[in-house]
Amino acid sequence: MDIEAICADLRRAANALALHTAAQKNHALSCVLESIKENKAGILEANAADVRAAREKGMPEALVERLALDDKKFQSIEESISVIIAQGDPVGEVVSGWSTQRGLSIRQLRVPLGVVAIIYESRPNVTVDAFALAYKSGNAILLRGSSSALESNKALTAAIKQGLLKAGGDGVRTAIYLCEGGDHTEVNQILLATGLIDVVLPRGSARLINAVVENARVPVIQTGAGVCHLYVDEDADLAMAVKLVRNAKMQRPGACNAIETLLVNKKVGGEFLPMLMRELKGDVQLRADEVCFPLLAVAAGKLNLHEDKPDCLVRAQKADFGYEFLDFVMAVKAVDSLGEAIEFINTHNTKHSECIVTNNRDHARQFQAKVDAACVYVNASTRFTDGGEFGFGAELGISTQKLHARGPMGIKALTTTKFLIDGDGQVR
């Protein structure tokens, strides 16, 4: 891969795109949307080939689910583009403005970052989401997906380029480039492309993210692995808590916003844990500490789960806490108090998404104030940590760092600002 030539093309595209109006960019994105719809059959066929290959290689089903496209996911891709089109254009927005004592007029304007690279795993929808967000915010984008989704990504990229071509002068066809070699040297070239790439975003497993952060010489916006917790407070509505745990763990266990650890106040553990076991029916392996294990074991015995699903309950090991399972597995721990829960979460989490279930307003506000995470929930599933659910249309990922961007990253996360200063001959 000739990274210098590729980035030179992307830079020219970014420079051109930065001058396009919102109407031009929206027209181009509308053409892309129509092209993706027209090419749906071919895209799904390519995705089916990726899914077959993944299963043949033994990919876990929870990860296959992230890779696979169906009608519902395809509709979500279409809707995300439509929402991005409908959003305001951040480029040129005046963030602030003032005049100095010397008579200088200063304006702080929002501008594109330039050339953005994203290194991501599995999910083909990221190809479209990342492109659409980058394009609307005036950036060119370099995509490096995983080999498991290569055919899907190639089909989607071809449809995007076809749409940009149909947009005529409003479409900057060279504003997107997909790495198709599948060689890990592509990643290394991206990470070392100082001066060619303005920022790189890793999106995927903890191993991928850590590798990018540790080896990149270009600026990184760190999206994080999701070691997310749900704490059932002593003042919780236990029926609500059962519902939230089920959704946050089981709706899509391979997602970064699924919970990995359940914390239960000891005052309600005796009542809550049997309720939870009856709800889960052994479909999630619970790795329980010494307090929770016997309570869950009794409930499992009453449900005759030991014979049908003998692995549904095991004793937790130290390494289970703070671990991202990305599967139908959840660690369970009892705590004495709200304070202990907060301390445990801040020690073991990845600063992604955390939840408390409680009817105690003071406990809720303490939890939100003291827990260090991008998104902190009261009485709602952590699965809502998502650009689409937040109204962004799509996201580049969930940033767990504190510089530049945090939480779901939409259009504005791909912009920076510059100062424009007007004078009439002032000298210092």
N, C-alpha and C positions, 0 to 999 in steps of 0.2 A: 504494500500500500504506500503510495507516494503522498505522505501526509502534508508536505509543503504545498504541492499542487492542489490537493483537495481543499486545504484551508484557504489557499489564495482565491479559489473559486467561491468558496463560502463567504470570504471577506467582501469580495466584489458584490455578491448578492446581498449581504447585510447592509452595505453602504447604500445600495439602491433601494432596498426595502425600507430603510430608515426614513426615506423621504416620501414614501407613499402615504396617501391619506387613509383615513379610516374607511372611507367608501371603497377605495381601491382594494384594500386588504380584505374587506368583507365580501366584495365581489369574487375575489380569488378563492376565498374559503368556501363560498357558496358553490363555485364550480368544482372544488375538491369534494364537497359533500355529494354532489350529484354523481361525480365519477366513482366514488366509493359505492354508492347505491347501485350504479350500473354494473360494477364489477363484483357484486356480492357473491355470486355463485363461484367465481374463480378464487376469490379470497377464502371462502369457506372450504373449498376443495384443497387449497394449499394448506390450510390449517389442519384439516383432517389428516393430511399426510404427516404433518408435524406430530400430531397426537398419536398416530399409529407408531411412529418411530420412537416416541418417548416411552410408550408402554412396552414396546419390544426391548427397550434398554432398561426396563425396570423402574422407571420414575414413579415415586409414590403418587397415589391417586389425588391426594390433596394438592400436589404440585401440578399434576395433569389438569386439574380443574382450573388452575390459574392460566394454563396454556390454551385451553380449549375455548373456541368461539362457538356460540350458538345464536339463534335468532334474537334472544333477549340481550345478549352482550353486544350483538351487532347493532341493535336498536339503540343501546346505550352509547355506542361510538357515534352514531348519527346525531343523537340528542346532544352530546357534548360539543360537537362542532356548532350546532345551532345556537347553543347557549353562549359560546365564545363569540360568535358573530354578533349576537344581541348585546354583548357587553360593551361598555364604553372603551374607547382607545386610550390607554394610559400614556402613550407617547405624546409629548408636548404639554402634558398637564403641568400647570404652575403649582408647585408644592408650596412655595412661599415667595414673598416679594417685599422689598422695603427700600427705603432710601437712607443713605448715610449722611452724617454731618458734613461731609465733603461734597455732597451733591451727587454722589454716584447712585444710580438706579440698579438694584440687584434683583435678579429673578432666579429662583431655583426651579429648573425644569426636569421632568422625567424623560429619560432617553433609553434606548435599547442597550443591552449589554454588548451585543455584537455577534460573535460566533460562539455558540453554545454547544457543548457535547454532552450527551447522556449515555451512560453505560448501564444497561438494564438486563434483567433476566425474565424469561418466560413470557409474561403478558403481552400479547400482540397489540392490545389496545393502547399501550404506552406509545407505540409508534405514531399513532394518529394524535393522541392527546398532546404529546411533546411537540410534534410539528405544529399543530393548530395554535397552541399557546405561544410558541416561539414566533410564528408568523404574525399573529395578531399584535405581538409586542415588538415587532420590527427586527427580529433576530433570525439569522440563518442557523441551522442545526445539523450537527453531525450525530448520527445514530449508530450505536453499536449494541445490538441486541444479542441474545444468547443463541448458540447454534441450534438449540432445541426449537426455536421459533423462527428459524431463518426463512423457510418457505413462506410462512405467513407474513413476515415483515417485508419480504421482497414483493409479494403481491400487493400489500397495502401501499408501499412506497411507489410502486408503478402506477397505482390508481391515483395517488396524490399528485405525481408529476403530470399525469394525463390531465387532471383537473386544472393544474396551473397553466398548462399549455392552452387549454380551452379558454382560460381567462384573458388571453392575449397580453396586451401591455400591462394589465393589472397583476399578472402572474409572474413571479420571479422563480422560474423552474429550478434554478441552481441553488435555491435557499435550503435545500434538503439533500443530504447524502447519507446513504446507508452502507456501512461496512459489511461486505458479503463474504469475505475470505474465511471467517470462522477461526482464524489463527489468533492465539493469545498475543502475538506481537502487535496486533492492531491496538489492543488496550495499552500496551506499553508506549506505542507511538503517540497515542492521544494524551497520556499522562505526562509525557515529556515535551509536549508541543508548546513550550514557553514562547509567548509572543504571537502564536498562531491561533490559539484558542483562548477565549476570555474567561471561561468558567466551565468546569465539568461537574456533572451530577451523577453520582452512583445511585442506582435504585435496584434493590434486591436483597440478597442474604447478607447476614453480618459479615461473612467472609469476603464477599465482594466489596462491601462498603469499606471495611478495614483495609483491604488491599489498595483501594483507590486513595484513601486518606493517607496511608503510609508511604505510597510511592509517587504520588502526583507532585509535579513541579508547577503545574498550572493551578489557579485558585479552585477550590472545591466547595460546593454547597453540599453539606453532608446530610443526606437523608438517612434515617436511622432504622435499625432493626427494631422490631416491636415486642419488647418484653413488657406487656401491659398487665396491669392488675385490676381486680375488682374487689373492693372491701365492703363486706356486709356489716354494717354498724349495729350496735346494740338497739338502736331506735329505728331499725329498718322495717319496711313493709316486706315481710319474708316472701309472700307470694310474688311481689314485684321483683324481688331479688332473684328468685328462681327463674323467672322469665328473662331477666336481663343476662344472667349467667349463661343460660341456654343460647340466647342469640349471640352474645359476645364471643362464645367459644365455638359454637357449632355452625353458625350460618355460613362462614367461610374460614375454616381453621388455618388455611394457608396464607391468609392475609396478615399484613403487619399490624393491623389494628384489632386483631382478635386477642382476647385475654389469654395469658399463659399461666397466671397464678391467681388463685382465689384466696383471699384473706377473710376470716370469719371471726367476729368477736365471740369470745368464749361464753358470754352470757346468753347467746342465741344459738350457739352451735348445736346443742342437743336437739333443738326443734328444727333448725334450718337444714342441717346436713341430711337427715332422712328424707325431707321434702325434696331436696336436690337429687338424691339418688333415685327416688321414685320417678322424677321427671326425666333424668338422663337415661335410665334403664340400662345402664352399662355401656352405652354407646360412646362414652368418653372414658378413657383410662384416667382414674384419679390417683395421683401420687401424694398420699396424705401423710402428714406429720404424726407424731405419737399421740397427740390429743384427738385429732380428727379421725384417725384410722379406725379405732374401735367403734365410734359412732356410725361411721359409714359401713363397717363390716356387719354390724347388726342389721342395718337397713338392707344391705345386699343379701343377707341370709333370708330375710323375710320375703324378698322378691325372687328367691331361688336363682340368683345371678351367679353364684359360685360354680355351679355346674355348667351353665350355658356360656358364661363369659368370665372364666376364671381370672383373666388378666385385667378386669375392669377396675380392680382396686389393688394397689401395691403400696408398700411403705416408701415414703419419699427419701431420697438421698440429698445430701447437701447441694450437689450439683444441679438438682432439679429446680432450685429457686434461682431466678435470674437467667433461666435458659429459654430460648425461643424454640418451641417444639414444632410449630407450623403443622400441627397434626391434631387428631382427636385425643389429645393428652393434656392434662392440666394438673399443676401442683396445687395442693390445698394445705393451708396453714392456719392455725388458731392464734389469735392475738388477744392480749388483755385489755387493750384500750385503743382509742383513736390515735393517740400519740405514738404508740408502738407500731400501728399500721402505717402511719406516715413515715416514720423512721425506716421501717423495713422497705417500703416502696422507694424512697429516695436512695437507699443503699443498693437495691437490686434492679431498678428499672433502667430503661434506655432513653428516658426523657420523651417518650412518645405520647401515649394516652393512658389516663388513669381514671378510675371511677369509684365513687362512694355511693352506696345505697342507704339512705337515711331519711327519716322524717324530722330530724333535729336540725333546724336551720343553722344554729351555731356550729354544730359539727360540720355541716356542709360547707360553710364559709371558711372554717379553719382548714379543712381539707383542700379547698381550692387555693387558699392563700399560701399554704405551706408545702404542698406537693410540687416538686420541680419537674414539670413536663410541658410539652407543647400544648396539649389539650387535656383539660381536667373536667370531668363530668360529674354531675349530681343526678342520680336517678335516670340515667340514659345509657344505652349501649355504646361502648367504645367503637363499635363498627361504623359510627357516624363520622369518624375522622377520615374525611374523604373530600377532595375538591368538588366533586359533583354535589355531594350532600350539603356542602357549605355554600353552594350557589356559584362556584367558580366555573362550572361547566366541565372542567377536567383539572388534573393536577400533574405536576412534574414529579411529585413525590411528597413525602412528609418530612420536612426539615426538623431535625431534633437538636440542631445547634442554636446558638443565640445571636450570631452575627448575620447580618443581611436579611435572612428570612427564617421564620419558625412556623411550624405547623404545615397544613396543606398549602402547597405553593401554586398559585394561580398566575395570571398575567403579570401582575405587578412585581412578582418575585424575579421576573426576567428583565427588569429594568433597574437602572441606577439613576443618578441625577447629575446634572452639571449646572454651574452658575453662569448666567449671562449678565455682564456688567456694562452699562451704558454711562458714558461720561461726556463732558464737553471741554476736554483739555486739562483735566485735573492731573497734577503731579504730586508726588509725595516727597 
